[in-house]
Amino acid sequence: MKRDTDLMMNTEKQPGFRGVRLSARLMAARSSLALLLVCFIAALSNPAFASGDHAGRGENHVNIDSAMADRAGIETAVAGPGEIRRTITLYGKTALAHGNLSHVHARFPGSIVSVAVEIGDRVRKGQTLAKIESNDSLQVYAITAPIAGQVIDKRASRGEYSGERELFTIANYDRLWVELRVFPGQQPQIERGQQVTLSNGDRQLQAEIGNLVPASGGQPFKLARASIDNRELGWPADLMLEGRVLVERVKVPLVVENRALQPRGGRQVVFVQKDDSYQARPLKLGRSDGRVTEVLGGLKAGERYVTANSYLIKAHLEKSGASHAH
């Protein structure tokens, strides 16, 4: 059984234009980061700012005054207890909830006298869609919308015979179901009431599993359904989604943020701050959920460590180490 641990937590209409805009932004961001790195290392090369540990252990720490740290965007946090959240990743898609799709027929077949709506129109419940002259009574009556929503199909034109065919289809997208596939190996851990983080690209929202139902057609999985408010999202039906279901919370005595971890010398390290000194500290790590990681050794509760832009300190130490090797 595949178990994922992941973070529980957030356009342009023309896809080509949006892609160009996104690429430009990524290039600009990378250029800014590269410039920041160059400037930071150059500044730390000044003996007034940086020094190393030369007691036979190689470069292991750097001194950075508070003004330089602020300009570089270095942020810190105090190590302490936290919670590891284990999740299982499921995949599925959005669907119209039962009762949110209506197929409209003429009650009494006859000639279509007038049509009041077009595909794409939004209608309220009870609004007139068309008028029919009944073949039996020769009286004109109105066909009205049985639900509020949007006209997504129209097969009625003035002067046609209505017959018994479907004339309009109305769908209400204000609320959607998300139906996530739960395979047999996952089913013992999935139940009603669990929190799930739903995502499509960079869009995320929190929901709750409302029920588990068998899949139709004898498919070898169940469907975990979650109801979502779609008024602001504007998601269509049949949109593919990823859902990360929270299945376990474990409190541990010491964690660090994952963004603080940097690979160095074959180990994962964090940079511990004491006044203006930043020291690389190798850690023994335990469980992780993609957001924080349990610390089993190498760091004590109450110590302050670098969270944001720790890679700048690592880059300087590596540059400094290379210089001393020559």
N, C-alpha and C positions, 0 to 999 in steps of 0.2 A: 504494500500500500504506500502510495506516495504521500508524504507529509511535507507540507511547506511551512516554513516560519517566515513571516513577513511583517512588515509594519502595518499596524492598525491605525488608521487615522480617520491635501486640496492641492473671431476668425473671419477669417475672411471667407466669403462664399465661394470664391474661385480657388480650387485645390492647388493649381499650379502657382498662382500668385502667393497663396499662403505658404507653400513650400519654399519659395524664394525668400519671403520675409523671414521664415523660421531659420533658413540657412544663414542669412545675413546676420540675424541676431546671435546665432551660435558662434559665427566667426568673430563678431565683435566681442562677445563674452570671453572667448578664448584669447583674443588679442589683449584684452584688459587684464586677464589673469596672468598671461605671460609677462606683460609689462610690470605688473605688481611684483611678480616673482623676481624679475631682474633687478628692479629698484630696491627691493627688500634685501636681496643678497648683497648688492653693491653697498648698501648702507651698513649692513652688518660686518662687511669686510673691514670697516674702519675700527681699529683697536679700541676706540672710545666706546663702541657699542658691544663688541663680542669678545668672548674668551672661551677657551676650551679646557677640557680636563686632560692634562698631559702626564698623568701619573702612570703611564704604561698601559692605559686602557683605551687610548685613542680618543677622538672627539666624542664627547658624550653629553655636553651641555653647552648652552649659549646664554649670554647675558643680553637682555633687551630692556631698554628703559621704557617706562610706561607710555611716553609720548609716541615712540616708534611702534610699540605694540598696538596702540590705538589707530595709528595711521595704516597699519597693515591689516587691521580688522581682526586681530587675534582676540578670541573670546575664551573665557574659562568657566568651569563649573566645579562645584565641590562634590567629590565622590561620596556616595552614600547608598542606602538600600533602594531597591526598585522592584519592578514587576516584569517578569518574562511572560509574554503572551504567545501561546502556541496556537497556530492557525492551520486550517486545511483549506487549500485552494480548490474551488469548484468553478466550472464553466457552464454558461447557459446563455439565455437571451431574454429580451423583454417580450411580453405578450399582453394583448388586451384582456382585461378582467371580464369574467362572465357578466353579461348584462350591459357591457359597454360597447357592444356592436349590435346594430339593428338593421334587418333587411325589411324594407317597406314594400308592401303589395297593395293593390286596389282591393277594397272590401267587396265592391260590386263591379265586375268588368264593364267597360264601356269606353267611350271616346274621351281622349284626353283634351280637355277644353283649354287649359293653361298650365304652364310650369313656372314656378316662382323662384327656383333656386338653381344654381350651377355647381359643378364639382369644385370643391375647395371652400364653398361658403360655410360659415359657421351658423348653426341654427339653435334656437332654444326649444325646449320641450313644448309641444303644442303648436308650434309655428306651421303655417300652411306651406306644403311642398308643391302641391298641384291640385287641380280640380278636375273631376271626372263626371261625365254625364252617363248615368247608369242606363244600361240597355233595357233593364226591366221596368224601371219607373220613369225613365227619361228626365229624372231630376238630377241637378248638379250638386255634388257634395265635395267636400275638401278632404284631401289626404294630409294628415298632420304628422309632425315628427314625434315619434314615441319617446325619444330621449334627446337631451342636449348633446351637441357635438359638431362634427365636421362632416359634410357630404363628401364621401370618398369615391362614390360611384353613382352614375345617373344613366338610366336607360328609358327615359320618358321624354317624348317630344310632342308638341302641340299637334293635334290632328290624328295622332296614332291611336290604335286600339290597345287598351291596357292589357287585356287578357289576364292571365293569372301569374305573369312573370314578375320578377323582382324589378321594381321601378327605381328605388333609391337604396343606397347603403350609407348608414350614418355610424361614425365611430367617435367615441369619447376617449381622448388620450390624457385627460387630467390626472387619472390614476392608472398605473400599469402594474402588472405582475412581472416580477423577475423570476424565471424558472431555471434553477440551477440543477445540473445532473449530479446525482449522488449514487456512485457505484457501490456494489455490495461490500467491498472492503472498507468503504468509508462510512457506511450507514450506522454502525454502532456508535459513532461519535457525533452524529448530526441529529439534532432534535429541535423541537419547536422552542421559540423564545431566544435562541442564540443570536448574538449580534453578528452582522456580516457587513464588510466593507465592499461596496460594489464599485467597479471602475471600468471606464471606457476611455482609453487614452489618458489624458490628464484630468479628466472629470471623475470625481469620487463622491460618494455619499454613503451614509450609514443607514442600515435598515435592520429589520428583525425577521427571522424565519417564522412565518405564520403557520405553515402546515407542510406536511410531507405526504405526497400522493404518488400512486403508481403511474409510470409513464404509459401512454397509450401504445397500442400495436405490439404489445409483448416485449418492449425494449428492456434490456437488462439493467435498468437503473430506476431510481425514484426521482421525483422532482421536488426540490426544496423551494417553496414559494415565499416570496417576500413582496409586500405591497409597497409601492413608492409613490410619492407626490411628484407628478411630472409637469406641473404647470410652469415652473421656471426652467426645468431641464429641457423640455421640448423633445424628448427622445421618441423615436418611432418604434413601432412594434418590430420584432425580429432583429433587434440590435444585439450583437454579440457582446457579452459582458464577462468579466472575471469577478468572482466573489471569494473573499477571504473570510472564512468563518472562524470566529474565536471559540476554541474548544477547551482551552485550559489557561488559567492564570496561576503563576507560581511566584510567590514573594521570595526574594533572595536578599542576603545582607549587603551585597555590594555590586553595583553595576557601573558601567561607563557608557557614554553615548557612542554608537558605532562610528559616527563621523570623526571621532577623536582618534581612532585606531589608525596606525601607520605601520606598514611592513618595514622592518629594519633588521639586518643581520640574521635573517631567517626566523625572526620572532615578530609578534605584534607588540607595538609599544605605544604608550601615551607619553606626552610631555608634561611633567609635573612642574608646576610653578611655585617658587618660593621667592618672594620679593621680585627682583628683576632677573632671577635665574630660572632657566627652563632646562630640565634634565630629562633625557630619554629613559623611560622606565619599562623594561620588558615585563610582560604580564603573562600569567597563567590564566587561561580563559575557560569558561564553561558554556552554558547554554546561551543562545542568542535568538532574538525574534526579528532581526533586521533593523530594529530601532535602538535597542540597548543590548549589551552583552554582560553576562555574569563574570565577575572577577574572582578567581580562586587564589590568586597570589600575585605579589609584586606591587600592590597598592593597598593603602589603608583608608578606611572611612575618614573623611574630614580633610584629606589632601586635595589640593586644588590642581586641576589638570586642564590642558588646552582642549577646547571643543572645536572651534571654528578656525580654519586656516592653519591647522597644525602642519600641513604639508610644506608651508614656508619654512618652518623651523627645521624640518627633516631635510629639505633641499640645501639649506645653509650648512648643516652638519656634514652632509655628504660632500659638498664642495670643499669644506674646510678639511675634511679627512683626506680627500684626494690631493689637496695642496701639500699637506704634511707628508704624504707618502712619497712626494718628490723631493 
